[in-house]
Amino acid sequence: MRIISSVVLIFIPIFLIMKQPDLGSTIIIIASWLTLLLASGLNKKNLALLLIFGILATSSSWFFLKDYQKDRIINFVNPQNDPMGSGYNVIQATIAVGSGGMFGNGLGHGSQSQLNFLPEKHTDFIFSVITEELGLIGSIAIFVLFGIIFWRIKETARLARDNFGYLLTLGILSILFFQFLINVGMNIGVMPVAGVPLAFLSYGGSSMVVMLGAIGLVESVYLRRIRI
């Protein structure tokens, strides 16, 4: 019964977000919802039913996608299918990442970003800019810093005083993790472009406010943690 209730509650924001349409945010919300279901003790039978339902829903969702969303998925498989159109972003992003090398081209000296070959360089593709200008060292630094954030949130969830605090913290962790995974994945060409910003780094006031508010909730759970 609780699973059915959660499906109804999660359907409302997903429906509104898909009406925009915003496929990236929808994926993050569904992935976070599934994470919380698993963490709350979902049994194997219900998990199998959800997986079957998810596979059917995913396979049938192709017919409800907008044309540009279909193009993104097609060009994820073969970016050269439309190199000057829907595949342009992916191609330029991978060029930027690859041209950075070990130590990068230096701050403000990335040809792809500074000459505006790379679209949306300040939002969705900020990771490509950082990798181009600071190289592998810069990208490793981003992974390390996000890893520290993920680890601290996980520890906060472990120390939560009650189940609500645990699930709240875990939900925020899953949102941050899947947002990071999708953004970095589409920057290096292993995931379709989904229009997902990179938390704390992409330009955008609303994203920053929401992410800082989420971290504030985690801090609140930590302040009320179980004292060991």
N, C-alpha and C positions, 0 to 999 in steps of 0.2 A: 504493500500500500504506500509506503514511504517513497519507493522508487517511482511509482506512478505519479505521486504528488510532485516529486522533483522534476519529472519529465514535463508536467504541465507548467510548472513555474519557470523552467528553463526555456520552454518553447516561446514564451511571451517576448523576452528580450531578443532571442534568436530571430523570431519573425520580424520584429521591428528593424533589427540590424540588417537582415537580408533584403528588406525593402529599400535600403539606401542605394545600392547594395554594397555590402562590405564583407567579402568572403573571409578575409584574414581574421577579423575580430570574431567572426562566427566560429572558425576553427579553434581559436584560443579558448573561447568560452566552453565549447563542447569538450575539448581536451581537459580543461580544468574541472569540469563537472564529472567526467569519468574518473579523474584522479581522486576526487573527494568521495565518489561512490566506492572505489576500491579501498580507500583509507577507512571508511566507515564500516567495513566488514561485510561487503557484498559476497554472497555465496557463489559457488562455481556455476550452479544452474542458472541463476539470474544473470551472471556475467556472460555465459554462453548465449543466452537470449538477447542480451544487449548487443553483443558482437554481431550476431546474425542480423539483427535489426539495423545496426550501424552500417554493415556491408551493403544491405539492400538499399538503405537510404542514400548512401554515398554513390552507389552505382546509378541510381535513378536521378540523382541531383543534377547530372549532366544536362538533362533536358530543361532544367530551370535556370541554368546559368546564362548570364548575358554573353553576347558575342565576344566582348573584349576579355572576359574571364576565360572563355574557351580558348581564345588565342594564346593567353598566358600559359595555359596548361600544355597546349600543343607545342609552343615554343620552348617550354621547359625541356621537353623531350628532344627537340631539334631547333635550337635557336637560329640556325642558318636558314630555316624555312622562310623567315621574313626579317632579314638582317637590318633593314632600314625602317621597319615598322614595329610590330609587337615584340620582335626579338632583340630590338636595339638595346634596351635597358640591360638585359642579361649579358649581352656581348661586351658592352662597354664596362660593366661592373667587373667582369672576370678579367678583362684587360687591365683595369686599374689595380686589382688585387695582385695579378701576376707581375706587373711592372714594378711593384714595390721592392721585390727582392728581400734580402735579409734586413737591411737597415733603412730602406725607403729612400725616397728622393728628397727628403727634407720638408719641413713645414712650409706650406705655401708654394711648393715646387712640383706638385703633382700635375702632369700634363693633362690627364683625363678630366680631373676636377677643375683645375684652374682655367683651362681652355673651354670648359663647358661641354665637353663631349659626354660626360656622365650626367644624365638627368637626375633630378631630385637628389642632388648630392648632399644637401643639408638635412634631409629627412630620412627617406627609406634607404638610401645608399651611403649613409655616413660611414659605415664600416669599411666600404671600399675606399673612401677618401683617406681614412686613418691608415689603412693597410698600405695604400699607395705612397703616402708621405712618410710613414714611420716604419714600414716594412713588417717583416715577420715578428720582430721584437715588439712593435706596437700592438699587433693583433694578439700576441701572447699576453701582453700586459692587460688587455681588455678581458681576455678569458680568465686570467688570474683574479682580477678585481670582481668580476661577476661571480666567479667561483666562491670568493670570500663572502659575498652578499648571500648567495644561495646557502652556504654552510651556516652562516649566522642565523638566517631565517629558519633553517631546519632545526638548529639547536633551540631556538625560541619555541618552535612547535613541540619539541620533546619536553621542554620544561613548563609547558602551558598548565595552568591551574585546573582547567576543566576542558571538557570535550569541545565546547564552542570555541574556546581560544585555540585549541589544537587545529580544528578544521578551518577556522578563519586564517590562521597563519599558513597552513598548508595550501589553502586556496590561493593566497597571494603569491606564495612561492611558485605554484604551478603556472600562474599567469605570467610572472616574470620569466620563468624558465622557457615556456613555449614561445613567448614573444621573442626572447633572445634566440632561440633555436630557429624560428622561422626567418627572422631578419638576417641572421648570419648565413643561413642556408640559401636564401635567395640572392645574397651578395656574392656568394662563391659558386652559384649555379647548380646547387644540388636540390633546390626546392623552387617551385613556381613563384613568380613575383606576386605577392599578396597584399602589398601596401601596408605592411606592419612596421611601425617605427622601432628604433632600438632604444629601450628605456634609458633615461638619464643622459643620452647622447644626442638623439635626434632633435632637431629644432621643432619647437611647438609648445606653446604655453599650457594647453589643456592636458597634453600627455604628461608633462612634467608635474603639474599640480596633482593629477590622479596618482602618479607613481609615488610622489612624496607623501601624499595622504595615506597610501597603502603602507609605506614604510612606517608612518606614524602609528598606524593600527598595530603593526608588528611590535613596535616599541612599547605600546600600551600593554600588549600581552606579556612582554618581557618584564615590565615593571611589576606586574601582578603574578609573576611566575611562582612555581613551587620552590621554596627556599631549601637548598641542599646543604 
